[in-house]
Amino acid sequence: MPGTFPALALLVTEPRRVLPGATYLVTRRCTQREYLLKPSALTNQIFKYVLALAATRSGVRLHAVCVMSNHFHIVLTDPRANLPEFARVLDCIVAKALNAVYSRQENFWAPSSYSAVELASPDDVIEKIAYTLANPASADLVEQGHQWPGVWSHPRSIGRSGELIKRPKVYFVPDGFMPDSVELAFSRPPGFTSLETFQRLVIARIADLELAAHERRRSSGVQVLGARRVLKQRHTDRPTTKEPRGSLNPRIAAGDSKTRTEVLDQLVTFLERHREALIRYCSGKRTTIFPHGTYLMRVRFGVACATS
C-alpha cells in the first residue's frame, strides 16, 4: 500500500478539501513578519522562477501575484487538484534559496501562516485579484500597485505570452536538475468568457481600492513610504505595529450570503463523509470510497475517491 503516513492520525485532524478546477487566494507570511521577501532584483528573480516552476510541476494556472516584503498573495486555479504540491514546491524552494542569500538557517515562514481560500464565484475572484494587486497601495507603500518594486503582475499581462525567467545563479546548481529557464504566464480565470471584460472589471476594482487608500491617507495625514525607501529596508526589519493575534483563517470567500451558505454546507458534508470513510478504512475496509475532494489519503495511500 503506497505511503507510510499513519492514516489513523488523520482522525484527529481536519482534512482539507482540494477540488479540481477550484480557484484560490493563496497567502503565506514570513517568520516574525521580517522583510525576508523585500524587493530586490535577486529576490524577485528567485520568487518568479520558483513560482513558474511550481505552477509547471503542479499544473496550476496563475491569475495574479503580489509579493510584499513579508508575505505574498497569489490567485490561481487548480485544474488537477494539486494545490498542496504547488504550495510545497513554492514554499520549500523559495525558503531554501533566500536563506542561502541571507546566510541564515532559521525557519523562513511563520508557523500556520499558510492560507488557501477557495473563491466561490467570479465576483469573488475579481475581488481577491483586485485586493492582491492593490495591496501595496492599501498598505501605504506606494500610491498605485504597479509602482511596487517587488513581484507584481499587471492585469494586462493576463492572456499574453509569458515572461521567460532564467534560473538564478545563487543557490541553484548550474548543472543540476532545475531547468535553465521557465515561463511565467498568467491566464484568465474560469467563469469569464471575455478577456477584455475581465481585465476591465479587475482594473476598475483596483482603482477603487487605490482611491479609497488615497482618501484615507489624505484624511489622516499619512504619506506613502515610497519605492525608494522600501528598497533601502533591511531583510531583518519588520513592521513596528503589533502583530494581530487570534485572527480567523477562512477556507471560503463568498460575497453573496446564499452562495457562502451553500459552499459551507458542501464543506461540512465533505468533512462528515471523509471522517466516516476514514473510520471504515482504518477498520480494514480498504475498498472504501472517499468523497470527492479528498487529497492526502488519495496521494499517500491511493484510496478510491468519488468523481463528484
Buried (B, 14 or more C-beta within 10 A) or exposed (E): EEBEEEBEEBEEEEBBBBBBEBBBBBBBBBBEBBBBBBBBEBBBBBBBBBBBBBBBBBBBBBBBBBBBBBBBBBBBBBEEBBBBBBBBBBBBBBBBBBBBBBEBEEEBBBEEBBBBBBBBBBBBBBBBBBBBBBBBBBBBBBBBBBBBBBBBBBBEBBBEEBBEBEBBEEBBEEEEEBBEEBEBBBBBBBBBEEBEEBBEBBBEBBBEBBEEBBEEBEEEEEEBBBBEEBEEBEBEBBEEEEEEEEEEEEBBBBEEEEBBEBBBEBBEEBBEBBBEBBEBBBEEEEEBBBBBBBBBBBBBBEBBBEEE
